[in-house]
Amino acid sequence: MRRLLLLGTLLVGTGVLGLPAYAGPITYQLNTVISGNTLTPTASYGTVTYADSGASVVVTIDLADHDNGASQLTMNWNDAKFPIAGYSWSVTGDANTIATLENGEQADGDTSGKFDVLISRNGGFTGTEPYSFTISLKQGSTAYDLDPTDFNFKTADGLYNALLIDCTPIWVGSRDPTLVPEPASFALLGLGLTALGFLPRRMA
């Protein structure tokens, strides 16, 4: 019985039963310098976070050095789900342009891992850093239900996104996202573990 309950708890916590293991934000560290096809690990230049906002996704760029500006963000979508015929992308907030070309957008000429989306604003992102903007995908007035996992997809050379920082300038990219479990998953896992504690122990 203990084993069955523990297995059920683990299945819920990992999403195997069809429930999402997380629905919270996904944060990426900008910890890889991109120079053509050469990727070099580095101390983090900041983070890029994707958060659910109804049918849209809010992207926040938070640089470690707030004096640095940024002007372009390239990112990926899940190739198994996009593009959707008849739908168009839009972006609002601290960005004003969004271009999409599946496996066609480059960061500093990197040809080994092209991206799908390029978001920018003429002259750099607007407002004060950290920058924040909302991405949506619509067909007329009908919105596709985007969520952060739609963009949790890496290029062939292992990058999830890349940012052009203006101070140098330099392209920096992200590996290994941090997934934030949804509160319900934590609660279910806690209940399962608590229930294990109340089961009778086998006599030695």
BAFI-3210 file (N, C-alpha, C; in Angstrom, 3 decimals, decimal comma, padded with zeros to 6 digits):
// residues 204
n [1|2|3|4|5|6|7|8|9|10|11|12|13|14|15|16|17|18|19|20|21|22|23|24|25|26|27|28|29|30|31|32|33|34|35|36|37|38|39|40|41|42|43|44|45|46|47|48|49|50|51|52|53|54|55|56|57|58|59|60|61|62|63|64|65|66|67|68|69|70|71|72|73|74|75|76|77|78|79|80|81|82|83|84|85|86|87|88|89|90|91|92|93|94|95|96|97|98|99|100|101|102|103|104|105|106|107|108|109|110|111|112|113|114|115|116|117|118|119|120|121|122|123|124|125|126|127|128|129|130|131|132|133|134|135|136|137|138|139|140|141|142|143|144|145|146|147|148|149|150|151|152|153|154|155|156|157|158|159|160|161|162|163|164|165|166|167|168|169|170|171|172|173|174|175|176|177|178|179|180|181|182|183|184|185|186|187|188|189|190|191|192|193|194|195|196|197|198|199|200|201|202|203|204]
n.u [000,821|001,891|003,813|002,236|000,881|003,008|003,965|001,776|001,852|004,302|003,757|001,771|003,248|005,095|003,648|002,856|000,356|-001,118|-001,655|-000,411|002,983|004,019|002,980|003,783|005,975|008,782|012,189|015,176|018,688|020,997|023,613|025,539|027,875|027,569|029,264|029,314|029,338|030,356|029,959|030,215|030,427|029,515|029,539|026,308|024,482|022,080|018,515|015,848|012,434|009,479|006,045|002,725|-000,221|-003,203|-004,390|-002,085|001,529|003,785|006,879|009,828|012,756|015,549|018,331|021,607|023,380|022,034|022,574|023,133|021,788|019,318|018,396|017,376|015,665|015,892|014,078|012,532|009,775|007,637|008,270|006,590|004,046|003,685|004,067|000,754|-001,724|-003,078|-003,008|-001,640|001,228|001,670|003,036|003,216|003,995|007,194|008,356|008,117|008,117|007,780|009,132|008,787|010,277|010,592|013,189|014,985|015,982|018,902|021,460|024,051|025,137|025,115|024,893|024,404|022,353|019,614|016,955|013,345|011,821|012,064|012,253|011,983|012,735|012,808|015,866|016,310|014,889|012,069|011,194|012,051|014,617|014,061|012,871|009,612|007,222|004,311|003,314|001,222|-000,944|-003,044|-006,061|-007,831|-010,197|-009,892|-007,979|-005,066|-004,292|-001,663|001,149|003,884|005,361|005,208|007,327|009,504|011,778|014,526|017,313|019,232|021,829|021,468|020,399|017,919|017,027|018,193|019,877|020,518|022,771|023,371|025,574|028,186|028,630|027,008|026,035|024,134|023,143|020,758|020,777|019,389|016,620|014,850|012,250|009,197|007,257|003,671|001,436|-000,564|000,569|002,638|001,062|-000,373|001,738|002,718|000,502|000,426|002,876|002,475|000,357|001,641|003,044|001,123|000,440|000,347|003,289|005,319|005,832|008,929]
n.v [-001,206|001,220|001,540|001,826|004,239|006,000|005,795|006,876|009,489|010,379|010,187|012,124|014,400|014,540|014,827|012,647|011,497|012,976|015,444|018,788|019,213|021,609|024,986|027,432|030,341|030,257|030,495|031,654|031,648|033,992|032,842|032,148|033,042|034,073|033,712|033,786|030,456|029,600|028,784|029,949|029,253|031,461|033,837|034,780|037,114|038,038|037,449|035,820|035,648|033,770|034,073|032,975|034,546|034,487|033,935|034,785|035,327|036,707|038,230|038,842|040,686|040,797|042,361|041,766|043,882|046,854|049,111|048,381|048,207|046,591|045,240|043,269|040,152|036,783|033,749|030,501|028,499|025,703|023,363|021,303|022,245|024,700|026,487|028,010|027,883|030,802|032,277|035,093|036,658|038,897|041,662|043,539|046,294|046,773|046,354|046,526|045,227|042,078|039,330|036,342|033,367|030,226|028,381|030,241|032,652|034,318|034,526|036,598|035,519|032,784|029,750|027,147|026,826|027,994|030,350|030,833|033,129|036,677|039,394|042,860|046,379|049,445|051,011|049,839|048,186|049,682|051,947|051,418|049,247|046,330|044,984|044,441|042,608|041,560|038,640|037,492|035,303|035,276|034,666|036,636|037,741|035,649|034,105|032,138|029,823|030,532|029,418|029,430|027,049|026,642|027,955|026,756|025,429|024,213|025,149|023,462|023,543|023,778|026,102|028,104|030,715|033,966|037,038|040,331|042,406|045,799|047,281|046,342|045,643|042,486|039,121|037,015|033,854|031,303|028,365|025,339|025,715|027,072|025,596|026,416|024,858|024,454|025,675|023,770|021,307|021,126|020,982|018,551|016,731|017,122|016,252|013,558|012,619|013,189|011,457|009,030|008,949|008,310|005,718|002,318|000,944|-001,757|-004,554|-005,494]
n.w [000,000|000,833|-001,141|-003,445|-002,916|-002,751|-005,359|-006,761|-005,807|-006,847|-009,578|-009,914|-009,188|-011,217|-013,474|-014,977|-014,937|-016,639|-015,674|-015,435|-014,480|-013,804|-013,986|-013,741|-013,998|-016,322|-016,090|-017,565|-017,490|-018,742|-019,767|-021,632|-023,980|-027,327|-030,284|-033,456|-034,491|-032,118|-028,778|-025,535|-022,158|-019,472|-016,722|-015,503|-017,430|-016,757|-016,671|-018,505|-018,356|-018,728|-018,419|-017,693|-018,943|-019,063|-022,233|-023,333|-023,225|-020,971|-021,262|-019,522|-019,316|-017,412|-016,654|-015,305|-014,956|-014,732|-016,166|-018,693|-021,966|-024,075|-027,264|-028,987|-028,948|-029,476|-029,901|-029,356|-030,576|-029,900|-032,202|-032,944|-032,656|-033,937|-037,108|-036,937|-039,228|-040,656|-038,339|-036,553|-035,106|-032,342|-030,477|-027,497|-025,323|-023,935|-026,382|-029,962|-032,401|-034,033|-035,550|-037,405|-038,362|-039,016|-037,679|-038,707|-037,725|-036,674|-034,154|-033,811|-036,178|-035,782|-037,176|-036,547|-034,816|-035,324|-034,585|-034,053|-033,646|-033,590|-031,545|-031,134|-030,686|-032,327|-031,985|-029,561|-026,636|-025,020|-022,280|-018,787|-017,660|-015,692|-018,806|-020,192|-021,993|-023,860|-025,522|-028,088|-029,969|-032,629|-034,516|-036,290|-034,061|-032,403|-030,001|-029,705|-027,168|-025,582|-023,593|-021,192|-021,672|-024,383|-025,481|-024,454|-025,753|-027,456|-029,621|-032,206|-031,266|-028,570|-027,271|-025,700|-025,951|-027,052|-026,442|-027,507|-026,153|-025,713|-024,811|-025,402|-028,349|-027,445|-027,935|-025,926|-024,658|-023,501|-021,499|-020,081|-018,517|-015,627|-014,028|-012,554|-010,224|-010,231|-007,652|-006,988|-007,629|-005,766|-003,465|-003,800|-003,838|-001,250|000,279|-000,409|000,625|003,314|003,883|003,671|006,028|007,903|007,491|008,684|010,101|009,007|011,043|012,518]
ca.u [000,000|002,803|004,456|001,248|000,625|004,203|003,988|000,767|002,354|005,346|003,135|001,135|004,267|005,847|002,746|002,652|-001,065|-001,796|-001,734|000,850|003,863|004,229|002,279|004,298|006,959|010,023|013,269|016,406|019,868|021,757|024,923|026,345|028,227|027,457|030,137|029,171|028,934|031,062|029,199|031,138|029,759|029,963|028,676|025,022|024,241|020,726|017,533|014,651|011,371|008,211|004,962|001,399|-001,125|-004,391|-004,033|-000,827|002,714|004,551|008,317|010,545|014,224|016,119|019,788|022,367|023,849|020,881|023,017|023,209|020,533|019,172|017,578|016,772|015,555|015,475|013,540|011,959|008,497|007,613|008,108|005,514|002,759|003,613|003,130|-000,665|-002,180|-004,070|-002,792|-000,555|001,835|001,739|003,763|002,924|004,786|008,508|008,815|007,088|008,173|008,001|009,298|008,845|010,808|010,951|014,591|015,588|016,545|020,242|022,084|025,458|025,564|025,140|024,151|024,187|021,180|018,762|015,748|012,087|011,178|012,929|011,467|012,857|012,162|013,768|016,687|016,381|013,628|011,661|010,943|013,191|014,947|013,782|011,900|008,512|006,295|003,335|003,229|-000,039|-001,101|-004,484|-006,667|-008,909|-010,388|-009,711|-006,603|-004,539|-003,962|-000,224|001,655|005,348|005,969|005,257|008,613|010,543|012,182|015,880|017,859|020,068|023,036|021,150|020,016|016,488|016,831|019,424|019,608|021,578|023,023|023,887|026,741|029,457|027,476|027,304|024,893|024,219|022,025|020,330|020,666|018,857|015,635|014,367|010,809|008,578|006,058|002,457|001,106|-001,366|001,451|003,275|000,079|-000,638|002,917|002,756|-000,545|000,836|003,944|001,876|-000,426|002,585|003,445|000,071|000,231|000,990|004,590|005,435|006,586|010,184]
ca.v [000,000|002,370|001,687|002,337|005,642|006,744|005,851|007,839|010,828|010,726|010,373|013,441|015,435|014,646|015,063|011,446|011,185|013,880|016,758|019,503|019,221|023,006|025,928|028,727|030,946|029,576|031,481|031,241|032,451|034,384|032,402|031,620|034,051|033,559|034,368|032,883|029,119|029,273|029,062|029,940|029,486|032,668|034,268|035,215|038,517|038,350|036,391|036,007|034,874|033,648|033,856|032,849|035,681|034,124|033,337|035,383|035,084|037,906|037,997|039,873|040,644|041,445|042,309|041,858|045,264|047,603|050,184|047,842|048,155|045,455|045,658|042,160|038,855|035,674|032,678|029,388|027,918|024,255|023,092|020,340|022,923|025,907|027,606|027,732|028,570|031,853|033,026|036,070|036,999|040,319|041,944|044,857|046,589|047,380|045,967|046,900|044,414|040,643|038,648|034,898|032,586|028,984|027,988|031,184|033,842|034,034|035,360|036,827|034,648|031,376|028,954|025,787|026,786|029,138|030,536|030,984|034,425|037,791|040,494|044,025|047,709|050,326|051,733|049,118|048,078|050,957|051,918|051,160|047,844|045,209|045,157|043,480|042,699|040,473|038,003|036,799|034,675|035,383|034,562|037,592|038,013|034,391|033,973|030,825|029,816|030,361|029,340|029,463|025,827|026,709|028,521|025,992|024,597|024,664|025,002|022,280|023,627|023,758|027,379|028,360|032,073|034,757|038,462|041,257|043,467|046,894|048,001|045,902|044,770|041,069|038,201|036,007|032,926|030,577|026,917|024,766|026,581|026,778|025,438|026,684|024,020|025,147|025,410|022,552|020,145|021,069|020,549|017,128|015,994|017,187|015,393|012,165|012,306|013,193|010,230|007,931|008,952|007,772|004,295|001,481|000,424|-003,208|-005,004|-006,142]
ca.w [000,000|000,898|-002,438|-004,384|-002,617|-003,123|-006,809|-007,178|-005,487|-007,801|-010,880|-009,911|-009,123|-012,462|-014,592|-015,767|-014,992|-017,545|-015,051|-015,616|-013,319|-013,488|-014,851|-013,350|-014,901|-016,680|-016,099|-018,225|-017,234|-019,928|-019,288|-022,734|-024,988|-028,688|-031,250|-034,585|-034,051|-030,881|-027,564|-024,401|-020,863|-018,786|-015,624|-016,039|-017,745|-016,334|-016,890|-019,316|-017,715|-019,446|-017,457|-018,285|-018,731|-019,813|-023,514|-023,754|-022,408|-020,646|-021,228|-018,768|-019,417|-016,227|-016,803|-014,063|-014,930|-015,221|-017,053|-020,048|-022,695|-024,975|-028,404|-029,711|-028,284|-030,333|-029,077|-030,093|-030,216|-030,033|-033,632|-033,162|-032,520|-034,745|-037,117|-037,063|-040,448|-040,481|-037,105|-036,623|-033,824|-032,007|-029,243|-026,935|-024,134|-024,171|-027,713|-030,941|-033,613|-033,867|-036,833|-037,224|-039,470|-038,340|-037,846|-039,637|-037,069|-036,161|-033,126|-034,154|-037,266|-035,383|-038,159|-036,050|-033,950|-035,651|-033,789|-034,782|-033,398|-033,224|-030,969|-030,986|-030,787|-032,992|-031,028|-028,289|-025,910|-024,442|-020,845|-017,929|-017,468|-016,601|-019,874|-020,150|-023,112|-023,937|-026,832|-028,329|-031,272|-032,872|-035,833|-036,111|-032,633|-031,672|-029,511|-029,370|-025,743|-025,358|-022,225|-021,229|-022,190|-025,837|-025,869|-023,766|-026,869|-027,749|-030,959|-032,396|-030,455|-027,147|-026,687|-025,659|-026,445|-027,100|-026,280|-027,923|-025,175|-026,532|-024,293|-025,981|-028,075|-027,298|-027,890|-024,862|-024,750|-022,307|-021,429|-018,842|-017,854|-014,286|-014,065|-011,262|-010,099|-009,843|-006,250|-006,825|-007,659|-004,458|-002,472|-003,983|-003,404|000,205|000,822|-000,571|001,579|004,648|004,039|003,905|007,428|008,740|007,232|009,708|009,747|009,084|012,212|012,187]
c.u [000,858|003,429|003,487|000,988|001,805|004,290|002,982|001,214|003,383|004,761|002,455|002,184|005,022|004,962|002,440|001,174|-001,838|-001,992|-000,417|001,679|004,191|003,415|002,746|005,303|008,139|011,091|014,532|017,538|020,585|023,235|025,805|026,600|028,214|028,356|030,181|028,654|029,643|030,242|030,123|030,383|030,358|029,095|027,417|024,980|022,855|019,803|016,460|013,585|010,103|007,126|003,620|000,548|-002,401|-004,003|-002,696|000,310|003,453|006,023|008,979|012,046|014,789|017,634|020,481|022,925|022,754|021,270|023,130|021,817|020,496|018,220|016,909|016,755|015,108|015,063|012,933|010,537|008,617|007,295|006,964|004,139|002,584|004,326|001,682|-001,205|-003,258|-003,906|-001,627|-000,070|001,767|002,476|003,421|003,763|006,093|009,142|007,726|007,141|008,402|008,041|009,415|009,315|011,344|012,353|015,329|016,236|017,882|020,635|023,573|025,964|025,652|024,263|023,824|022,963|020,269|017,480|014,534|011,506|012,247|012,033|012,408|012,031|013,222|014,535|016,798|015,021|013,338|011,425|012,224|013,375|014,683|012,676|010,816|007,605|005,448|003,244|001,879|-000,068|-002,598|-004,831|-007,930|-009,026|-010,195|-008,254|-006,254|-004,051|-002,488|000,067|003,175|005,993|006,023|006,609|009,791|011,085|013,542|016,289|018,729|021,332|022,734|020,774|018,499|016,142|018,167|019,062|020,807|021,667|023,819|025,220|028,027|029,552|027,898|026,001|025,125|022,960|021,811|020,338|019,947|017,891|015,321|012,847|010,245|007,307|004,849|002,098|000,329|-000,494|002,182|002,308|-000,200|000,539|003,006|001,718|-000,155|001,892|003,419|001,101|000,475|002,966|002,411|-000,179|000,934|002,309|004,627|006,304|007,856|010,130]
c.v [001,259|002,619|002,270|003,822|006,504|006,885|006,866|009,263|011,283|010,967|011,727|014,525|015,613|014,814|013,846|011,124|012,123|015,266|017,476|019,485|020,652|023,852|027,339|029,257|030,019|030,645|030,883|032,199|032,752|034,107|031,790|032,739|033,394|034,383|033,482|031,540|028,676|029,716|028,896|030,200|030,702|032,908|034,889|036,725|038,960|037,187|036,818|035,089|034,926|033,303|033,823|034,074|035,436|033,398|033,841|034,983|036,400|037,529|039,156|039,642|041,453|041,286|042,468|043,261|046,125|048,790|049,709|047,886|046,922|045,846|044,509|040,906|037,839|034,513|031,604|029,111|026,414|023,906|022,123|021,012|024,108|025,687|027,147|028,561|029,606|032,676|033,995|036,407|038,498|040,467|043,358|045,051|047,251|046,920|046,346|046,109|042,951|040,025|037,150|034,233|031,300|028,540|028,933|032,398|033,494|035,004|035,435|035,841|033,178|030,568|027,557|025,692|027,965|029,136|030,760|032,392|035,459|038,945|041,674|045,294|048,596|051,135|051,054|049,055|049,389|050,816|051,676|049,663|047,474|045,497|044,085|043,691|041,437|039,964|037,304|036,269|034,598|035,103|035,410|037,947|036,776|034,223|032,515|030,872|029,489|030,150|029,225|028,215|025,812|027,219|027,822|024,940|025,093|024,414|023,749|022,336|023,937|025,063|027,580|029,769|032,786|036,228|039,269|042,374|044,561|047,465|047,619|046,070|043,303|040,282|037,190|035,147|032,135|029,070|026,548|025,693|026,137|026,752|025,622|025,852|024,852|024,791|024,116|021,309|019,991|020,522|019,060|016,279|015,974|016,290|013,926|011,752|012,282|011,905|009,026|007,818|008,341|006,273|003,460|000,932|-001,080|-003,599|-005,713|-007,612]
c.w [000,000|-000,469|-003,469|-004,173|-003,007|-004,636|-007,335|-006,939|-006,502|-009,191|-010,982|-009,976|-010,411|-013,669|-015,427|-015,918|-015,904|-016,963|-015,245|-014,343|-012,914|-014,453|-014,542|-014,353|-015,189|-016,820|-016,706|-017,842|-018,547|-019,654|-020,369|-023,743|-026,361|-029,596|-032,488|-034,092|-032,772|-029,682|-026,368|-023,110|-020,176|-017,560|-016,213|-016,262|-017,302|-016,648|-017,893|-018,725|-018,553|-018,434|-018,177|-017,953|-019,525|-021,081|-024,034|-022,819|-022,215|-020,528|-020,501|-018,889|-018,262|-016,276|-015,456|-013,872|-015,549|-016,096|-018,498|-020,692|-023,579|-026,090|-029,141|-028,837|-029,321|-029,444|-029,970|-029,676|-030,390|-031,485|-033,926|-033,159|-033,461|-036,071|-037,262|-038,221|-040,123|-039,228|-037,289|-035,217|-033,589|-030,684|-028,795|-025,682|-024,507|-025,476|-028,709|-032,230|-033,254|-035,254|-036,565|-038,509|-038,873|-038,708|-038,798|-039,012|-036,421|-035,055|-033,426|-035,209|-036,922|-036,343|-037,654|-035,151|-034,183|-034,821|-034,685|-034,718|-033,072|-032,770|-030,745|-030,923|-031,413|-031,952|-029,682|-027,613|-025,191|-022,941|-020,064|-017,762|-015,996|-017,596|-019,772|-021,357|-023,180|-025,370|-026,945|-029,751|-031,556|-034,330|-035,779|-034,643|-031,773|-031,286|-029,283|-027,923|-025,537|-023,882|-022,304|-021,823|-023,712|-026,330|-025,184|-024,729|-027,349|-029,189|-031,017|-031,562|-028,989|-026,495|-026,771|-026,148|-026,469|-027,111|-026,759|-026,895|-025,869|-026,073|-025,004|-027,499|-028,010|-027,290|-026,769|-024,911|-023,485|-022,526|-020,133|-018,109|-016,443|-014,329|-012,671|-011,141|-009,705|-008,409|-006,042|-006,822|-006,338|-003,418|-002,573|-003,532|-001,889|000,852|000,721|000,425|003,006|004,907|004,290|005,373|008,353|008,492|008,305|009,221|009,911|010,286|011,760|012,543]
res [m|r|r|l|l|l|l|g|t|l|l|v|g|t|g|v|l|g|l|p|a|y|a|g|p|i|t|y|q|l|n|t|v|i|s|g|n|t|l|t|p|t|a|s|y|g|t|v|t|y|a|d|s|g|a|s|v|v|v|t|i|d|l|a|d|h|d|n|g|a|s|q|l|t|m|n|w|n|d|a|k|f|p|i|a|g|y|s|w|s|v|t|g|d|a|n|t|i|a|t|l|e|n|g|e|q|a|d|g|d|t|s|g|k|f|d|v|l|i|s|r|n|g|g|f|t|g|t|e|p|y|s|f|t|i|s|l|k|q|g|s|t|a|y|d|l|d|p|t|d|f|n|f|k|t|a|d|g|l|y|n|a|l|l|i|d|c|t|p|i|w|v|g|s|r|d|p|t|l|v|p|e|p|a|s|f|a|l|l|g|l|g|l|t|a|l|g|f|l|p|r|r|m|a]
***
